[in-house]
């Protein structure tokens, strides 16, 4: 069965510092991986996705993520965090074929301090 | 503008009073889905639909019904709401085309059942 683990419930970083949010997945086939961001009171917005090919993917708002098959990980990174990045971040895994169902992690809440 | 629209955004109701949360998308997406979001549990899928007249259960379907009579609409029905259905609900849609399977989310409907 598919599952996604985000081991960090809450992370606090200083503005301008680098950020890495962890995501590990369990999936029996080639995964289709996503990172979403949820600002307070908002829906989820896609940051980036990995389908195939280059394992380092670039997304919106200066985020990137690297797919490491050997570690079953898809960690999200940003070199310099801005106060507006404070939000909740969700990693999700889906299938290349069949239903479009995505399985989400429990999320990581990011706090940015001045 | 491409969007997924949910209504109502906020609702307080009482146990047993039937309610419907509407969802509409304007992107001609084949796939639509409902999720509920609860603290510490992330997003859990309630029901999904691969196309018109095709629906299937997700991970937490008990107490919910859906229908897909038109491609753009996917209402969520709570026939007899109970307090444990108090939650934040999200509707989402996506294309089924390869490499375009990312979900687009509505802004959410916060439901309180007293």
HADDOCK unambig.tbl for C-alpha pairs under 7 A between the chains (distance, minus, plus):
assign (segid A and resid 42 and name CA) (segid B and resid 107 and name CA) 5.28 0.50 0.50
assign (segid A and resid 43 and name CA) (segid B and resid 105 and name CA) 5.87 0.50 0.50
assign (segid A and resid 43 and name CA) (segid B and resid 106 and name CA) 5.70 0.50 0.50
assign (segid A and resid 43 and name CA) (segid B and resid 107 and name CA) 4.10 0.50 0.50
assign (segid A and resid 43 and name CA) (segid B and resid 108 and name CA) 5.90 0.50 0.50
assign (segid A and resid 44 and name CA) (segid B and resid 105 and name CA) 5.81 0.50 0.50
assign (segid A and resid 51 and name CA) (segid B and resid 99 and name CA) 6.38 0.50 0.50
assign (segid A and resid 99 and name CA) (segid B and resid 50 and name CA) 6.85 0.50 0.50
assign (segid A and resid 100 and name CA) (segid B and resid 96 and name CA) 6.77 0.50 0.50
assign (segid A and resid 100 and name CA) (segid B and resid 101 and name CA) 6.35 0.50 0.50
assign (segid A and resid 104 and name CA) (segid B and resid 42 and name CA) 6.55 0.50 0.50
assign (segid A and resid 104 and name CA) (segid B and resid 43 and name CA) 5.95 0.50 0.50
assign (segid A and resid 105 and name CA) (segid B and resid 42 and name CA) 5.98 0.50 0.50
assign (segid A and resid 106 and name CA) (segid B and resid 40 and name CA) 5.98 0.50 0.50
assign (segid A and resid 106 and name CA) (segid B and resid 41 and name CA) 5.26 0.50 0.50
assign (segid A and resid 106 and name CA) (segid B and resid 42 and name CA) 3.83 0.50 0.50
assign (segid A and resid 107 and name CA) (segid B and resid 42 and name CA) 6.01 0.50 0.50
